[in-house]
């Protein structure tokens, strides 16, 4: 048993953390987030050159990491700096390409930072159900349908898309995976800003030309989503550590009734609960990272347990941190409020706590 | 990071399992499994079996008769014994007094008392709480006044667990009223057969006799029974809080209790299907199972960071809170799963050899008793509210 990162991962995390601290402070981040693009090509290239994208993939895929704990080390740091660049889409779509094979050139360009990938799977009606896919692949692999709230889809040069070749929405079988070039005829993106920073978009497909990446792609989707949940869980852990430090600092320094407010028992107890729950969330994120390469049921149970825990604890920590800060916690000016927003919105990506609690229970019946 | 136990640790697990298969008496494990009352003799029998193997004082150094285990081994032992329905090891002598004597006791005290803890010559109980000193333990009033070679003890202790079985009690007593209240406390070992010691039972809400009041009236205690220095007892008492953290979360016991809950929830039926498959109950079970899985990992993180015994106060406090909350939730869901059969209370059904017809399912009798009894978990050992203050004060350092 060892709960420390190995030296390589420690160094990776430190390198990334240092870069973000120096070059991606909050005012720069806000500027990038509010820009027309909603992400920074300059930082993306620099981070790819540091090997941050390569760390998300294993050697067979041209990277030098790819385990749950590699993903953990990267996303924990991304969370601490509220990075808006398209790491999640690149991780998930890249993981599918790596496991499916046959797209080595695109994957290699993604790792060097010259290509950016988006993962367009969910649809307006799916509400986190991975099998509820209605987009159709027609003859000549032309895709027709719509994909919902795809993070940083405008940044992507290639979009990984799930579409039905058989069956009906809700069935795991009959879903194939395709790649569409950004700007292809019949692939329209309506982009918009996200409340927690960066941009997302709706993808409308009307006979868009695509290449087939994998047939019967449901297991690949589940695997990519598992990796995405590990990533989001660790992003949340990074955010929660920042929130915890900021809130403790506030309890120490803010005075009311002539004493630091941390002297008040009502606030002490709430703070203790926050700290306790963050440690539980960290444990859940560790369990999920450790299970990423395990057999399906074990992996999916750990991943759903983590996403449930992160969803529950994340909301608690965000709400309590705002409450403990009082009025100032409500302001745009205080960085804390942006961490609270991102933490809450993580609960809306790849399944919320209710979804994953029900899923955990259902998977348990398969044991 | 690596969450796996080493091959050596897995071998050790196999060794513990095979020991339990061979040596844990079926009569006793059956009583534990079915929630029957354990007698003093049951506990003594199991302690003797463990002592025989050298596995009783799991946290003591080898020179005093401990097995010299790593924290991982102690954890594995805790989990495996709980899953095999072994009785818990009675902690007062082994986990509480023993470590204090090993660290602060005189050579004479160590050579006299430690072997007697191991071989069961003494049954110890703990004299900390008083009617006016619960969470605010340092305000305790039991007085010990030095008179020649003796301390003369007057006062009252309460919530003395299994004091009815004990022949020795370790006490925190007031030897000075000067300065801060923590600075006038001493740690005394008292023979309960001394004239002036009186034990009276306290019957708890579920009807069981588990705790007692202990009264001291002019009890004469030889001065050689003072541990460490006079007025330093608070330091020794606090040491207990940081010493034994392997088991504070009660992981093994909660795993065993959760397995039982799952069995009950699968057996009980509603709307023609197992209760465990009803959406609301399934969600409650899933929430609990996830909380337990998370706590297991938190517990291992604390252990692995603290190989050697001592963990940070705040992490220990977190484990105490979450561990007791989980255990209480397990007993609560088990009670709910019984539906109306949570109500009947046939006390004799909890005694060994009862052969009456069970009321309702055969596992029903102890469930509600266990639920009410375990309300104590969030109160004793420093209430969960006190633990929350420990956590925040350690983090804030105000």
Interface residues (C-beta under 8 A of the other chain):
Chain A: X1 X2 X3 X4 X5 X6 X69 X248 X251 X252 X260 X262 X263 X265 X268 X269 X271 X272 X273 X275 X276 X279 X280 X281 X282 X283 X284 X286 X287 X289 X290 X302 X305 X308 X309 X357 X358 X360 X361 X364 X365
Chain B: X1 X2 X3 X4 X5 X6 X72 X277 X279 X282 X283 X285 X286 X287 X289 X290 X291 X293 X294 X295 X296 X297 X298 X300 X301 X304 X305 X314 X315 X317 X318 X321 X322 X385 X387 X388 X389 X391 X392 X393 X395 X396 X397 X398
